């Protein structure tokens, strides 16, 4: 779902810093064009996304940005937590205790 991907992208950018459209597209198994649309959606939602060009370019969330705990409902936070756990398992293997 798009909302799950948007939340996961937000969490990734908050935790990992700058990522290219290609890296994000590969991770979420979508096209780079979809990632550009997602970045536009996040910007319109008020998340301060900065785009950088060049070899070391990519997208990042501006420094000092934090998600307000009231921005998400309890159900959305639970869904986000599940998504984060799945991302962790997919990148570290399923033998990791969660």
C-alpha positions in Angstrom: 0.0 0.0 0.0 1.1 3.5 -0.7 0.6 4.8 2.8 2.8 2.0 4.2 5.5 2.8 1.7 5.4 6.5 2.5 5.7 5.8 6.2 8.5 3.3 5.7 10.3 5.9 3.4 10.0 8.5 6.1 11.4 6.2 8.8 14.2 5.1 6.5 15.2 8.7 5.7 15.0 9.7 9.4 17.2 6.8 10.4 19.6 6.4 7.5 20.0 9.9 6.1 20.4 10.4 2.3 19.2 7.7 -0.1 18.9 7.8 -3.8 15.7 7.3 -5.8 17.3 4.1 -7.2 18.1 2.7 -3.8 14.5 3.4 -2.6 13.0 2.0 -5.7 14.9 -1.2 -5.4 14.1 -1.5 -1.7 10.4 -1.0 -2.2 10.2 -2.8 -5.6 8.7 0.2 -7.5 10.0 2.4 -10.2 12.1 5.5 -9.6 9.3 7.5 -11.0 7.0 6.2 -8.2 9.7 7.3 -5.7 9.7 10.8 -7.1 5.9 10.9 -6.8 6.2 9.6 -3.2 8.7 12.4 -2.4 6.2 14.9 -3.8 3.5 13.4 -1.7 5.6 13.6 1.5 6.5 17.2 0.8 2.9 18.1 0.3 2.2 16.4 3.6 4.6 18.7 5.4 7.6 16.5 5.7 10.7 18.6 4.7 12.4 16.5 2.1 15.6 17.9 0.5 16.7 16.6 -2.9 20.4 16.7 -3.8 21.8 16.2 -7.3 25.0 14.5 -8.5 26.9 11.4 -7.7 26.3 11.6 -4.0 22.8 12.9 -4.4 19.5 11.6 -3.2 16.7 12.5 -0.8 17.0 13.3 2.9 14.8 14.8 5.5 16.0 18.1 6.7 18.0 18.1 10.0 16.1 18.4 13.3 12.8 17.1 11.9 10.9 14.8 14.1 7.5 13.1 13.7 5.1 14.5 16.3 3.6 11.6 18.3 0.1 13.0 17.7 0.7 13.0 13.9 -0.2 9.2 13.9 -3.0 7.3 15.4 -2.3 4.3 17.7 -3.3 2.0 14.9 -0.9 3.7 12.4 1.9 3.6 14.9 1.3 -0.1 15.3 1.3 -0.6 11.6 4.5 1.5 11.3 6.1 -0.6 14.0 5.3 -3.8 12.1 6.7 -2.3 8.9 9.9 -1.3 10.6 10.3 -4.8 12.1 9.7 -6.3 8.7 12.3 -3.9 7.1 14.8 -4.9 9.9 14.2 -8.6 9.3 14.5 -8.2 5.5 17.9 -6.4 5.8 19.3 -8.4 8.8 17.9 -11.9 8.2 15.0 -13.6 10.0 17.3 -15.0 12.8 17.3 -11.6 14.5 15.2 -11.5 17.7 12.5 -8.7 17.4 
